Amino acid sequence: METVETYSLAMGTDVVCRILGIDPVQMLAVAGLAGVRPHRGELRVSAKQYFAAWNAIERLTADPDYVMRLGVAIARGPLIPAFFALSCAPDLETGSTRLSHFKALIGPSKMRVIREDGILKLEYVSANPHLDLPPSLGALHLVYSVEAVRGATAHPMRPIAAQLNAPEVDRRRIAGHLGILPDYGEVAALTWAAEDAKRPFVSENLALWADFEKDLSRQLAARNARILLSVRVKATLIDLLPTGRSSADDVCDAIGISRSTLQRRLKDEGLAFQAVLDDLRREIALRYITKSTLRADEIAAYVGYHDANSFSRRFRHWTGMSPLEFRAHQAACPKDGQR
């Protein structure tokens, strides 16, 4: 029997609905997914279900410019691991190639990176050949990409061409932001001049990317049910932590096992859930403290601490220093080329 590919719906329920002020329970009901619990871990759906959820969001929002609003908001935050493939890269061409490898972690779409005649063309298509990418979701890809590239380069980047499978009225809605009116085309696409494809990113961070690449590869590997459960748990937590959920129940729902099975199989590996969670939080916190300029409270929120003071106490338990003290110490004694 053919296995149906599934995708995390956390981007829709925890990010998009929050930005637009939509009740995720109502959204899931409109999408025909009333059995899915949005604020637990049960967030993996088929491409057809994912697109149904997106179309439900489109029906429920009262903002005609919601695609613009979403694209800009997502590009400027929150911290979504897969997007570091782009922002940490040295330039757009490199970042797009990296992101294309991990696109399935964000949703059922693929990014084709096409180099021809010295220009760079990026196409966004459905990951399921039997389903079309909703036009508004294609538009979101275009808006997000342009906004993200402008932030990464600190330059008013503008594609030299764009296309979208949508009526002219919808293409005009995003034209002002893109700086160009997209042509009608079968797929959503952006074309960049050669000099812009290689324009340096001010956000380049090779050290941070080295760590995130391991995380993202771990998440892709976790789609294979035969790997160690502890690896799947860590990969699931990487997906859940930015949404503010990190309990054993959240992970059990996401993986599709009972809590007793989780505890038993981790015990067989000589581990406990809390130890796996704490180890991952420590790993990510140290990464951000030493390799980024994020504030301590931002890092605390990302690794699942609602209280910055609690995070600071835990960080001191890990390192013997507060987050700011540790960052200052690392800056004064750089290692392995870190600055």
N, C-alpha and C positions, 0 to 999 in steps of 0.2 A: 504494500500500500504506500502511496506517495506521501511523504511528510510535508505538511504545510509549514512554510517558513513563517515565523512569528517575529513581532517587533514590539519594542517597549512603547507603551502609550503614555509614559510619564510626561513627555514633552507636551502632550495635549492637555492632560488633566491637571498637571501641577505647574506648568509654565504658561501655556497659551490661555487657559481658562482664568488663571489668576490675573494676567495682564489685562484681559478684556472684561473682567468682572462677571464671568459666566459661572453658574453653578455646575461643577463637573458632574454631579449626579443627574441633573437635568439634561446635560449634554449627552451623557451615555444613554439615557432613556430615549432621547430623540434619535440617537444613532442605532437603536435596537440592541444596545449592550447593557440593559438594566441589571444584568447579573454580575457585572464587573464592579468591584468595589474600588473607587478612585483613590482613596487615601490609605489603602493597604498596599500590598505588593503585587496584587493580581493585575498586572498591567501589560501582559503580552497578548497581542492580538494578531490576526492575519492581516495582510495588506488590504483586503476588501473591508474588513472591520475598521482598520485605521483610517481609510479614506472616508468611510461612513461617519466616523467621529469628526473628521475635519469638516465634512459637509454639514454636520449638525452644528458645529461652531459657527459656520458661515450663516446658517439660518437663524441662530439665536442672537448674534450680535446686532446691535442697532447702529453701529458705527460704519458708515460707508467706506471709510478709509482705514478699516481695521488691518488690512494687509500691510500698509505703510507703518502703522503704529506697531504692529508686531515685529516686522523686520528690523526696525530701528532698535526696539527694546531688546530683542534677543541678541543683536549684534553688540550691544553695550553691556550686556549681562543677561541672565545669571551665568555662573560658571558651569559650562557644559563641557565635560572632558573631551569629546570628539572634536569640538571646535578649536582646541589648542593645536590640532594638526595644522590649522591654517595660521593662527595668530603667532605661534612660536617659530614659524618658518622664516627663512631669509627673504623670501619674495613670493609673489602671487603664484607663479608657475610651480615652484616647489611645494608651497602650501596646498594648492589645489590637488596636486598629485598625491600628497599624503592624505588629505581629507577623503579623496575618492576611495581609498582603501578601507576607510572606517565608516563610510556613509550609512551602512546598514545598521549601525548602532544608534542612529538618530531616527530613522523611520524607513518606510518602504520606497525609497527613491535611490537612484544611482546618479553619479556625476561622471560624465565622460569628459576627459581632458584631451582636447584635439589641438595638435600643433601643426600649422600649415602656413607656408609662405611667410614665416616670421611672426605670425600672430598667434594668439592663444584663444581658443574657443572652448567654453564650458557649457555643456548641455546637461539638463536635469530631466531625468525620465523616470517612469515607474519601475520599481524593481521587479514587478510582476508583468511579464509580457502580455498577459491577457487583460490587464487593467490599465486605463489611462490615468496619468497624474491629474488630479483636479486642477483646473486652470488657476484658481486662486492660490493653491499650494505652490504651483509653479511660479506665480508672481511673488510669493513670499520668498522663495529661493533667490530670485533676482534682487529684491530689495535688501534682504539680509546680506547677500554677497557683496553688493556695492558698498553698503554701510560698513561692513566688516573690513573691507579693503581700504576704505578711506581712513578708518581708525588705525589700522595697522601701518599705513604709510604716512599718516599725518599730512596727507596731500588730497586735494579735491579731485580724486580719480573719477573718470567718466569712461564707460565702455564706448567703443567705436561703433558697435552694433548690438542690437538685442532683438529677441523675438519671443512671442508668447502665443499659445493657443487659446486666445480669448477675444471677445468682441472689442471693437475699438474703444468703447467707453471705458472698459476695464483696463485696457492698455494705457489709456490717457491718465488714469488715476495714479499710475506709478511713474509716468514719464518725467514729471517734475523732479522726482527724487533721483532717478537714474541719470537724468541729464540728456535723455534721448527717448524718442517714442519707439517702443518695440514694434517691429513688423509682425504681421500675423505669420505664425509658423506652427508646424506640427509639434515641436518640443519647445520648452522654455530654454533660452540660451543667452549667454553674454559673450561678446567678442572683445578682447583687449588688445591694444597695440603692443608691439614687441617691447617698447621701452617701459610701458606700464607693467607688463608681465614680469619684468626683471627689476622693477623699482624696489629698492631696499625697504624692508619692513623695519620700522623703529621698534616694533614689539618682538623682534627676533629674540629667542631665548633657547639656545641649544641645550643647555643643561636641563631646563624644565621639560623640554620636549623629549629628551632621552628617557625621563621617568614616565611621562604620559604615554609614550609609545608602548612601553611595557604594559601599562594599565589597559590600553585599548586593545592590544594584542591578546591580553588575558581575557577581556570581555568577548572578543571574537571567538577565542578558543572555548569559552564557557558555553557557547551555543552547541557544543558537542557534549552530549550527556555522559560520555564515557570517561571524562576527565575526573580528577579528584574532586570530591565535594567541596573541600576547603577552597579550591581554586574557583569553583562556581560561586561560592558564597562571597568571596572577595570581589569577583567581577560584578555580582548583583549589587553588592554594597556600593561599589563605585558608581553604579547607575542610580541608586536610591539616595545616597548621601546628599546630593545637591537639592533634593526635593524635601529634605527634612525628616526622612523616615529611615530608621536604621535598626528597628527591633527584629528579634528572631522571627516573630510572626510575619513581619513584612517580607523578610527573605524567604520564609517558607511558602508564602502565597505566590511570590514571584517565581520561585523554582518549581512549585507544584508538589511539595512534599509536606508531611506532617511535622510538627515540632519534635515529636518523639523520634522520628526517623532522622531528622537533622542532628539531634543530640547524639543519637547512637552512632551514626556514620562519622561524625566529627570525632567522637571518642575513639572509634576504630583507627583514626589517623593520629591519635594522641593529642587532640585539640578540643577546645570548648568554644562555643560561639562568641562569648564575651572576649576571649583572648584574641580571636580572629579579628573582631571589630576593633578592639583597642590597638592591635598591631597595625591595622590599616589606617586608623585615625592618626597614629603617631607618624607613620610613613608619609602620609599626605601633608600633615601639619609641618613636619620638618622640611619637606620639599618646598612648600610655599614660603616658609620663613626664610630659607636660605637662597631661594632661586626666584623670588618674585618680590614685588613691592606692595603686595596686598596688606591691608591693615590686619591687626590681630583679631579684631571683631569679625572681619569678613572671613578670615580663615576659620574662626570658631564656627560660624554659621555653616560654612561649606562642609566641615567634618561632623556636623550634627549636634553642636552645642548651642542651645538657645541662649545660654547665659555665658557671656564672655569671661566672667570671673571664674566660672567652673572650668572653662577651657584653660584659663591661665594656670589654675591650680593643678590641673592634670598635666599640662605642659611642664610645669616645674617638677612634677613627680617623674616625668620621663627624662628630663635633662638636668635638673638641679637649678634651672634658671627660668625666668619669665620669658615669654616670647620675644619681647623687645630686647632683653638682656642677651638672649641667645643670638638674635640677629646682629646686634652690635658686636658681639664676640666673634661671630663668623666673618663679619666685615673687616674686623681688625686682623684676623688670622685666616686669610683666604686659602682654600685648598683646592687642588685639582682644577685650577683655572677659574674658580667661582669668584665673582666680584659682587 
